Amino acid sequence: MRSFTAIIIGICALAATASVTEARSRLSDAQIRQQIISASIASYPGSCACPYNSARNGSSCGRRSAWSRAGGAAPICYPEEISRAQVEAWQRSH
């Protein structure tokens, strides 16, 4: 009887752990958007992907950023630039 109770308790503990792990692994749309932005900035070869980044000398990138210039690289810098479809695609791939 005690071993049966121990098994039941073990199963319940395992189920509770799995649901907590699943809840932690689900990210909000805002968190996913931030992940997309971070990946986009990380893939840019220079230090001025976005206007709010800092140049190597410590100054603000501002209008010198790739995001601010027409043509060439087009990093994603702001959550508003990310569509719902992009969020869903990120969810499917991760």
N, C-alpha and C positions, 0 to 999 in steps of 0.2 A: 504494500500500500504506500509506503514512504517513497519507494522508487518511482511509482506511478505519479505521485504528487510532485516529485522532483522533476520528472519529465515534463509535466504540464507547466510547471513554473518556468522551466527552461524554454519551452516553446513560446510561452507568453513573452518572456524577456527578449527572445530573438525577434518576435514579431514587432515588439515595441521599438527595438533598436533599428529594425528595417524601416519602419515608418518615420522615425526621427531622421535617419540618414536620407530618405527620399525627400522629406520636407526641406532639409538643408540643401539638397542638390538642386531644387527648383529655385530659379532666380526670377526676380520680378522683371518686368519689361524695362524699367529704369536701369537695373543692374546689367541686363543684357545689352542695352544701348551703350552703357559705359564700357562694357567688354569690347564691343564693336569699335568704339572710338579709340580705346587703348591699342587695339590691334592695328588699326589704321595708322595711328601715329607711330607705332613701333616699326611699321613697315616702311615708313618714309626714311630715306637715307640721311637727311640732314637734321639739324636741330630746330628748324623753323617750319614745322608742318602746319601749326595753327597759330592764329594771332596771339593767343594767350601764352604760348611757349616762350622760353627764354633762349636767346642766341648764346653762342659760346662765350661771348664777352659779358654775359649777364643782362644785357639789355632786352627789353621786350621785343618780340618779333614783329608784332603789329602788322602793318601793311607789307612787310617784307616776307611774310609767311607764304607758303605754297598755296594755302587755302585762299588767300587774298588776291593771288595773281591768276589771271586768265591763262588758259592753256597749261600744258604740262601736268604735273602731279595734281591730284584732287583728293587730298586726305579728308576723311570725315572728322569734323571737329565738334559738332554740336548735336545733341539728341534729336532736335527737330529735323535733321537731315535724314534720319533713319526711318524708313517706312515700316508699317506693321508686317509687311511681307518679308522684309529683311530680318526682323526679329524672329518671325516664324521659321525662316530658313536657318538662322543661327541655332534655334532650339532643336531643329531636326538634325543638324550636323554635330551637335554637342550632346 
